[in-house]
């Protein structure tokens, strides 16, 4: 019996159900024509945690055709020098040749066996997105070397990644924590990355080592979080970023006077970026120095074609916010300059606790500080409550 809909429409319907697992299961049971594309989404992501006990490897080995649909692979809590773990991971590799997104969670790199590290570095050549969460490396060089293992890499996400002391309990271990990583000089290598998200506060030296080994000629999106001590290395990192950068987000953990003085002294953003979107974020939005920090950052931008500006932060007290509202006049003055003439969207994205109730008062006060944006409908507020 011919299908009642063209296959192209069936595929579009199933594409739009990508996040609905139950609907995808129902589609896979509808008819034979709906099964292949449903499987593509159902088995798109594979999460392996603690391979010594995981039953998924057995399932994949007994259903090799299903493994061809896996595009996203997440490896969590890999065991230390476990031979059984190594065998299972190595057995899976021939069936996982289409991986484009790889995520490592809870991994202490140098507690892995050499075989496991070699698999991660060499057996996924099609990876275009790499995410590292709650991982630990023993030296500054290991992370860029791991990144360098994926020639097609376009997206890198690094959060809660720390430097630790390398140790090995394996008497047969070579003692070289970088043995399994690709060798050879990567200095001045042109990076293929187009998107980078990193919290440098957990990885001292990230900005320095990456700026020394890569030229970010293709980077379009950059999202970084910094402490005061990371600001000067970040300026060095910006020097390795080309004018291709269009979207920049910087989160400052503390809007202190020393932070502002450092940003001003080194001219952090005085690079010829052609930014269209800029996000300035602080941990304490209602701090008296937050407007001054935003003003300092904006005043350093050199003739940007900026279209969207988002100012983010956590609002602890509406009283202190309303008391210090006049400080935002200086930000409005900077935005009135001619080189911000293309700016069409000013957004305040605020997080707050459960007790904050005076949203309208704060919105009204900020609107009075940015009358030009408010009158033209270019001023926007978004609120998110944190429990």
URLIN-V247683 format. One record per residue. RES is the residue in one small letter. SS is DSSP state (h for helix, s for strand, l for the rest). PHI is phi in whole degrees, 0 to 359 (* if undefined). OMEGA is omega as a letter, one per 30 degrees, with the letter a starting at -180 (999 if undefined). Layout:
res: <RES;RES>
ss: <SS;SS>
phi: <PHI;PHI>
omega: <OMEGA;OMEGA>
//
This chain:
res: <x;x;x;x;x;x;x;x;x;x;x;x;x;x;x;x;x;x;x;x;x;x;x;x;x;x;x;x;x;x;x;x;x;x;x;x;x;x;x;x;x;x;x;x;x;x;x;x;x;x;x;x;x;x;x;x;x;x;x;x;x;x;x;x;x;x;x;x;x;x;x;x;x;x;x;x;x;x;x;x;x;x;x;x;x;x;x;x;x;x;x;x;x;x;x;x;x;x;x;x;x;x;x;x;x;x;x;x;x;x;x;x;x;x;x;x;x;x;x;x;x;x;x;x;x;x;x;x;x;x;x;x;x;x;x;x;x;x;x;x;x;x;x;x;x;x;x;x;x;x;x;x;x;x;x;x;x;x;x;x;x;x;x;x;x;x;x;x;x;x;x;x;x;x;x;x;x;x;x;x;x;x;x;x;x;x;x;x;x;x;x;x;x;x;x;x;x;x;x;x;x;x;x;x;x;x;x;x;x;x;x;x;x;x;x;x;x;x;x;x;x;x;x;x;x;x;x;x;x;x;x;x;x;x;x;x;x;x;x;x;x;x;x;x;x;x;x;x;x;x;x;x;x;x;x;x;x;x;x;x;x;x;x;x;x;x;x;x;x;x;x;x;x;x;x;x;x;x;x;x;x;x;x;x;x;x;x;x;x;x;x;x;x;x;x;x;x;x;x;x;x;x;x;x;x;x;x;x;x;x;x;x;x;x;x;x;x;x;x;x;x;x;x;x;x;x;x;x;x;x;x;x;x;x;x;x;x;x;x;x;x;x;x;x;x;x;x;x;x;x;x;x;x;x;x;x;x;x;x;x;x;x;x;x;x;x;x;x;x;x;x;x;x;x;x;x;x;x;x;x;x;x;x;x;x;x;x>
ss: <l;l;l;l;l;l;h;h;h;h;h;h;h;h;h;l;l;l;l;l;h;h;h;h;h;h;h;h;l;l;l;h;h;h;h;h;h;h;h;h;h;h;l;l;s;s;s;s;s;l;l;l;l;l;l;h;h;h;h;h;h;h;l;h;h;h;h;l;l;l;l;s;s;s;s;s;l;l;l;l;l;l;h;h;h;h;h;h;h;h;h;h;h;l;l;l;l;l;l;l;s;s;s;s;s;l;l;s;h;h;h;l;l;h;h;h;h;h;h;h;h;h;l;l;l;l;l;l;s;s;s;s;s;l;l;s;s;l;l;h;h;h;h;h;h;h;h;l;l;l;l;l;l;l;s;s;s;s;s;l;l;s;s;l;l;l;l;l;l;l;l;l;l;l;l;l;l;l;l;l;l;l;l;l;l;l;l;l;s;s;l;l;l;l;s;s;s;s;s;h;h;h;l;l;l;h;h;h;h;h;h;h;h;s;s;s;l;l;l;l;s;s;s;s;s;s;l;h;h;h;h;h;h;h;h;h;h;h;h;l;s;l;l;l;l;l;s;s;s;s;s;s;l;l;l;l;h;h;h;h;h;h;h;h;h;h;l;l;l;l;l;l;l;l;l;l;s;s;s;s;s;s;l;l;l;l;l;l;l;h;h;h;h;h;h;h;h;h;h;h;l;l;l;l;l;l;l;s;s;s;s;s;s;s;s;l;l;h;h;h;h;h;h;l;h;h;h;h;h;h;h;h;h;h;h;l;l;h;h;h;l;l;l;l;s;s;s;s;s;s;s;s;l;l;l;l;l;l;h;h;h;h;h;h;h;h;h;h;h;l;h;h;h;h;h;l;l;l;s;s;s;s;s;s;s;l;l>
phi: <*;292;295;283;233;300;301;299;289;300;297;294;300;292;303;283;256;305;263;249;296;295;294;295;297;295;297;293;260;292;195;298;289;271;292;301;288;295;297;303;274;298;249;293;240;234;248;245;237;56;300;296;243;290;270;300;305;296;298;293;296;270;225;297;293;294;296;294;277;288;247;248;239;240;249;233;54;294;281;278;46;264;297;298;297;301;299;295;295;295;293;284;307;301;263;241;267;250;291;246;230;235;229;248;241;58;249;262;307;272;261;276;290;297;296;295;296;294;298;298;275;238;258;233;290;265;297;246;222;235;238;238;230;56;250;222;240;263;209;296;282;293;294;298;293;295;301;292;287;244;294;261;299;241;234;229;234;232;217;55;260;236;267;226;269;287;215;218;260;268;294;267;293;291;88;257;294;252;300;276;273;303;258;104;288;241;296;62;288;285;279;272;298;249;219;224;236;209;253;289;293;265;223;303;95;302;299;294;291;288;290;281;254;226;248;269;282;249;292;250;238;224;232;223;241;222;265;303;289;268;291;296;299;295;297;295;297;301;293;269;261;276;286;290;298;242;235;230;233;236;250;258;290;214;275;275;295;295;298;297;298;293;302;288;293;268;53;306;255;276;237;283;294;252;289;254;227;227;240;249;229;225;290;233;292;276;295;299;267;300;300;295;296;298;300;296;295;295;291;268;294;260;47;279;278;296;248;226;236;238;245;241;167;262;260;272;218;291;295;293;295;291;293;261;299;298;293;283;299;292;293;298;297;297;290;277;292;297;283;253;293;271;291;237;212;242;237;253;251;241;257;204;277;289;271;285;233;264;301;295;296;291;299;294;294;292;298;289;274;233;297;298;289;295;295;271;76;262;256;225;232;232;236;222;272;251;284>
omega: <a;l;a;l;l;a;l;l;l;a;l;l;a;l;a;l;a;a;a;a;a;l;l;l;l;l;a;a;a;l;a;a;a;a;a;a;l;l;a;a;a;a;a;a;l;l;l;l;l;a;a;a;a;l;a;l;l;l;a;a;l;l;a;a;l;a;l;l;a;l;a;a;l;l;a;l;l;a;a;l;l;a;l;l;l;a;a;a;a;l;a;a;a;a;a;a;a;a;l;l;a;l;l;l;l;a;l;a;a;l;l;l;l;l;l;l;a;l;a;a;a;a;l;a;a;a;l;l;a;l;l;a;l;l;a;l;a;l;a;a;a;a;l;l;l;l;a;a;a;a;a;a;l;a;l;l;a;a;a;l;a;l;l;l;a;l;l;l;a;a;a;a;a;a;l;a;a;a;a;a;l;a;l;a;l;a;l;l;l;a;l;a;l;a;a;l;a;l;a;a;l;a;l;l;a;a;a;a;a;l;l;a;a;l;a;a;a;a;a;a;l;l;a;l;a;l;a;a;a;a;a;l;l;l;l;l;l;l;l;a;a;l;l;a;a;a;a;l;l;l;l;a;a;l;a;l;l;l;a;l;l;l;a;a;a;a;a;a;a;l;a;l;l;a;l;a;l;l;l;a;l;l;a;a;a;l;a;a;a;l;a;l;l;l;a;l;a;a;a;a;a;l;a;l;a;l;a;l;l;l;a;l;l;a;a;a;l;l;l;l;a;a;a;a;a;a;a;l;a;l;l;l;l;a;l;l;a;a;l;a;a;a;a;a;l;a;l;a;a;l;a;l;a;a;a;a;a;l;a;l;a;l;l;a;l;l;l;l;l;a;a;l;a;a;a;a;a;a;a;l;l;a;l;a;l;a;999>
//
